[in-house]
Amino acid sequence: MIRDALDRDIRCIADALVRVQHLHADAYPSIYRRFTSAEAVSHLSASFANPNISIRVACDSTEIIGHYILAVESTPESMFKHPQLFGHLHQIEVEPKYRRRGVGKCLLDDATLISAKLGLPRVVLDVWAFNAAARGLFASAGFSAFGSKLVLNIRSN
């Protein structure tokens, strides 16, 4: 079952945020910082109050087994681009012991449904090159590559 996250879910989602952030910090320690569960709770509390953010959880009969955070975002018109309104999937995570059981696909399907109900024409997300499992999940759900970010680290003398 997938439902809106409730205040009582914040601690569980915060623990997942910390787990995911540590993966990012391990992969790119010069870019990503580690944060505590308390900091994640504070961040999530502010997100709960934001009407442009949807936080949804997947549950089995007794516990939360996954979640996603979807924000309604926009970019203004410029000389180069039309104005855009879209859903930005900031995070999706499934508890490790529930992975490869279809939970991630169900969460993505739900995010797509919520986006459609909000009248959003697309959902965008970021995925790290090192995260092959997530890239495969997103591709299986119909996401396709759109642009790419390349990095060159400059070493100082």
DOBA-830537 format. One record per residue: x, y, z of N, C-alpha, C in turn. Coordinates in steps of 0.2 Angstrom, whole numbers, padded with zeros to 4 digits, always signed. Layout:
XYZXYZXYZ...
***
This chain:
+0004-0006+0000+0000+0000+0000+0004+0006+0000+0003+0011-0004+0006+0018-0004+0001+0023-0002+0004+0027+0003-0001+0032+0006+0004+0039+0007+0000+0044+0008+0004+0050+0011+0007+0049+0017+0013+0052+0018+0017+0051+0024+0013+0055+0029+0014+0053+0035+0011+0056+0041+0016+0058+0046+0015+0063+0051+0020+0065+0055+0023+0059+0059+0020+0054+0060+0022+0048+0064+0028+0045+0060+0028+0046+0053+0033+0043+0049+0039+0046+0048+0040+0052+0051+0046+0056+0050+0052+0053+0052+0052+0050+0057+0058+0047+0060+0061+0041+0055+0056+0037+0053+0058+0032+0048+0061+0035+0042+0057+0040+0039+0060+0043+0033+0066+0046+0034+0067+0049+0040+0074+0053+0041+0079+0048+0041+0078+0042+0044+0083+0037+0044+0085+0035+0037+0080+0034+0033+0082+0033+0026+0085+0038+0022+0084+0045+0024+0087+0050+0021+0095+0050+0023+0096+0048+0029+0103+0048+0031+0107+0042+0028+0103+0037+0027+0106+0031+0024+0108+0033+0016+0104+0036+0013+0105+0038+0006+0110+0043+0006+0110+0048+0010+0115+0053+0010+0122+0050+0011+0123+0045+0016+0129+0042+0017+0132+0039+0011+0128+0036+0006+0130+0033+0000+0133+0039-0004+0129+0044-0005+0132+0050-0009+0138+0053-0006+0139+0053+0001+0145+0056+0004+0151+0051+0003+0149+0045+0003+0155+0040+0002+0157+0040-0005+0153+0041-0010+0155+0041-0017+0158+0048-0019+0156+0054-0016+0158+0060-0017+0159+0064-0011+0164+0062-0007+0165+0066+0000+0167+0073-0001+0170+0075-0006+0171+0082-0007+0165+0087-0008+0160+0083-0010+0154+0087-0012+0148+0086-0007+0147+0080-0005+0141+0079+0000+0143+0078+0007+0140+0081+0011+0141+0081+0018+0136+0075+0021+0139+0073+0027+0134+0068+0031+0130+0073+0035+0124+0070+0037+0120+0074+0042+0117+0069+0047+0114+0071+0052+0111+0067+0057+0104+0066+0056+0101+0061+0059+0094+0060+0059+0090+0066+0061+0093+0069+0067+0089+0075+0069+0089+0080+0064+0094+0081+0060+0094+0086+0055+0089+0084+0049+0089+0078+0048+0084+0075+0043+0077+0076+0045+0076+0075+0052+0069+0076+0054+0067+0084+0053+0071+0088+0055+0070+0095+0054+0069+0097+0047+0073+0094+0042+0071+0095+0035+0065+0093+0033+0063+0087+0035+0057+0084+0033+0051+0087+0036+0051+0090+0042+0046+0094+0045+0044+0100+0041+0050+0103+0038+0049+0109+0034+0045+0107+0027+0048+0101+0025+0045+0098+0019+0037+0097+0019+0035+0094+0025+0028+0092+0026+0024+0098+0026+0027+0104+0028+0023+0110+0028+0023+0114+0021+0027+0111+0016+0027+0114+0010+0021+0111+0005+0017+0115+0003+0011+0112-0001+0014+0110-0008+0020+0112-0010+0022+0109-0017+0026+0103-0016+0026+0100-0010+0030+0094-0009+0026+0088-0007+0026+0083-0010+0022+0077-0008+0027+0071-0006+0026+0069+0000+0030+0063+0003+0025+0058+0004+0027+0052+0000+0023+0046+0000+0027+0040+0003+0024+0036+0006+0027+0030+0009+0024+0023+0006+0028+0018+0005+0025+0011+0004+0026+0008+0011+0020+0004+0012+0020+0000+0018+0018-0007+0017+0021-0011+0021+0018-0018+0021+0013-0018+0027+0012-0024+0030+0007-0024+0035+0009-0020+0042+0016-0020+0043+0018-0017+0049+0023-0012+0049+0026-0010+0043+0031-0005+0043+0032-0002+0036+0035+0004+0037+0036+0008+0031+0042+0004+0027+0042+0003+0021+0047-0001+0017+0050+0003+0011+0047+0009+0010+0050+0014+0005+0047+0020+0005+0049+0025+0002+0046+0032+0001+0049+0036-0005+0045+0041-0006+0048+0046-0011+0046+0053-0009+0050+0057-0012+0049+0065-0011+0048+0068-0018+0042+0070-0019+0041+0073-0026+0039+0081-0025+0043+0085-0028+0041+0092-0028+0039+0095-0034+0034+0099-0034+0031+0103-0040+0036+0109-0041+0040+0109-0047+0044+0114-0048+0043+0117-0055+0046+0123-0056+0045+0127-0062+0052+0130-0064+0053+0132-0070+0058+0136-0073+0055+0141-0077+0058+0147-0077+0055+0153-0081+0057+0152-0088+0053+0156-0092+0055+0156-0099+0061+0160-0100+0065+0158-0105+0071+0162-0106+0072+0163-0114+0077+0166-0116+0078+0166-0123+0079+0159-0126+0081+0154-0122+0083+0148-0125+0077+0142-0123+0073+0144-0118+0068+0138-0116+0061+0141-0115+0057+0137-0116+0050+0139-0114+0049+0138-0106+0044+0141-0103+0043+0140-0096+0041+0133-0095+0044+0130-0089+0042+0123-0088+0039+0122-0081+0035+0117-0081+0032+0115-0074+0032+0108-0074+0035+0105-0069+0036+0098-0069+0037+0095-0062+0036+0089-0061+0038+0085-0055+0045+0084-0054+0048+0085-0049+0055+0083-0048+0055+0078-0042+0057+0072-0044+0058+0067-0039+0064+0067-0036+0064+0071-0030+0071+0072-0026+0074+0066-0023+0069+0061-0021+0072+0055-0018+0067+0050-0018+0070+0044-0019+0066+0038-0019+0070+0032-0016+0068+0029-0011+0072+0024-0008+0067+0018-0005+0070+0012-0006+0067+0006-0003+0071+0003+0002+0068+0001+0008+0072-0002+0013+0076-0008+0010+0083-0009+0012+0087-0014+0008+0084-0021+0008+0081-0023+0013+0078-0030+0013+0072-0031+0009+0069-0025+0006+0063-0026+0002+0065-0024-0005+0071-0023-0007+0073-0021-0014+0072-0027-0018+0071-0026-0025+0071-0031-0030+0064-0035-0029+0059-0032-0026+0052-0035-0025+0047-0031-0028+0049-0026-0032+0044-0022-0036+0041-0016-0032+0044-0015-0026+0042-0009-0022+0044-0002-0025+0050-0002-0028+0052+0004-0031+0048+0006-0037+0046+0001-0041+0042+0002-0047+0035+0004-0045+0033+0002-0039+0026+0004-0037+0027+0011-0035+0032+0013-0031+0033+0020-0029+0033+0025-0035+0037+0022-0040+0038+0026-0047+0031+0027-0050+0027+0022-0050+0021+0022-0053+0016+0027-0050+0017+0027-0043+0013+0031-0039+0015+0039-0040+0021+0040-0040+0024+0047-0042+0021+0049-0048+0021+0045-0053+0018+0047-0060+0011+0048-0059+0007+0044-0056+0000+0045-0055-0001+0052-0051+0002+0053-0046+0002+0060-0042+0003+0065-0047+0009+0065-0051+0011+0070-0055+0005+0072-0060+0002+0066-0063-0003+0067-0068-0009+0071-0065-0011+0069-0059-0017+0072-0055-0015+0079-0054-0009+0081-0053-0007+0088-0052-0007+0092-0059-0008+0088-0064-0007+0092-0071+0000+0093-0073+0005+0089-0071+0012+0090-0073+0013+0086-0079+0016+0089-0084+0018+0085-0090+0023+0080-0090+0028+0081-0085+0034+0076-0084+0036+0076-0077+0040+0070-0076+0044+0070-0070+0051+0069-0071+0055+0073-0068+0062+0072-0069+0066+0070-0062+0071+0067-0063+0075+0065-0057+0082+0065-0059+0087+0064-0054+0094+0064-0055+0096+0057-0052+0101+0054-0056+0103+0047-0053+0111+0047-0055+0114+0045-0050+0122+0044-0050+0124+0039-0055+0129+0040-0059+0132+0035-0063+0134+0029-0060+0136+0029-0054+0138+0023-0050+0132+0019-0048+0126+0021-0048+0120+0018-0046+0117+0014-0051+0120+0008-0053+0117+0004-0059+0110+0002-0057+0109+0000-0051+0102-0003-0049+0097+0002-0050+0098+0008-0048+0093+0013-0049+0092+0015-0056+0097+0015-0060+0097+0017-0067+0092+0012-0070+0093+0006-0068+0089+0000-0071+0082+0001-0069+0081+0002-0063+0074+0003-0061+0070+0009-0065+0074+0015-0065+0071+0020-0069+0070+0019-0076+0074+0015-0079+0073+0014-0086+0067+0009-0087+0067+0004-0082+0061-0001-0083+0054+0003-0082+0054+0009-0079+0048+0012-0077+0047+0018-0083+0051+0018-0088+0050+0022-0094+0054+0028-0094+0058+0030-0089+0062+0036-0089+0068+0035-0094+0070+0040-0097+0075+0040-0102+0080+0046-0100+0086+0045-0103+0091+0050-0102+0089+0056-0105+0091+0062-0102+0090+0068-0105+0095+0073-0103+0100+0073-0107+0106+0077-0105+0111+0073-0101+0116+0076-0099+0121+0072-0095+0126+0078-0092+0128+0077-0086+0133+0081-0083+0140+0078-0082+0145+0081-0085+0151+0078-0085+0156+0083-0080+0160+0080-0077+0164+0084-0072+0172+0083-0073+0175+0088-0073+0183+0088-0073+0185+0091-0066+0188+0087-0062+0191+0090-0056+0198+0093-0057+0199+0099-0055+0205+0102-0056+0209+0102-0050+0215+0099-0051+0220+0098-0045+0224+0105-0045+0224+0107-0039+0229+0113-0037+0236+0111-0036+0241+0115-0038+0248+0113-0038+0250+0114-0031
***
